[in-house]
Amino acid sequence: MEKCAYQMLYAGQLLANYATVSQDKYGFFLCREGEADILLGNRSFHIEAGVLCLYTPYTFIRIVRHSENIDGYLMEGELDAIQPALSSIPAAERFAIRSHPCVKLGVEQSQRLERAVEALNVHAELERSATKSMSVRLLHLQVQVLLQALCLEVLEIYFNCIPIEELTQDREERIFNGFLMSAFRNSARERAVTFYADELHLSPNYLSFVVKNKSGRTAMQWIETFVVLKAQHYLRQTRLSIKEIAYKLHFPDQSVFGRYFKKHSGVSPTEYRRGTQDANLPLP
């Protein structure tokens, strides 16, 4: 069965201190209502209605805070699905997206994007509900074309808008964000708070205080989150065996990894992998 090339997420369901890594996906968020502070990599941005944010593969994303009425279009696309649109953009321009990921749109530009998103969603729903094989094939082709059209629309609008400058960060924010980035990079091997405290030239107690003060979560909880995110990526996106994944994440054996994953995910690695495979099947 063919895997869905993109997914739409619900902005209203995002929580403050939500964090993830884009892994091998490109994505964008068009804010329609409300406002938020977000972290992309180690840089902070304030977004509000009319702001478009793009992110590239392996970007660390954290929602620092958001208003209750936050709403908008949040879409992620597989790298292979987005690549045809990106191939028309020079490499230097693609690097600009990492440097200046957020831009302010005008009303007409926001409406253009909303229309493109709605057209894609309508045809994707028609494809899911189609029963005749010819209709499924033709609608699938339409969805592919509309996805490329949406990607080109996003890029054309992005490169014609003024970038939003990043927010300044105080000392504790720099410490916290530095910890997050290091934990993202090193958590597969290093799972002790003392490692990150030494790296930042801080005492473990002070680092723990800053992390808890800034996020409401402990440093260990963040480390565990990144380990689970990496495990979920390997289970979802690779054919590695569970034993091989345990080895890559530096667990002593498969059983220890299985217990760790179930404790933090609620399901075993096998159940998680089976669930993601089932989720990719077309609806009857």
Order of alpha helices (4+ residues) and beta strands (2+ residues): beta-beta-beta-beta-beta-beta-beta-beta-alpha-alpha-beta-alpha-alpha-beta-alpha-alpha-alpha-alpha-alpha-alpha-alpha
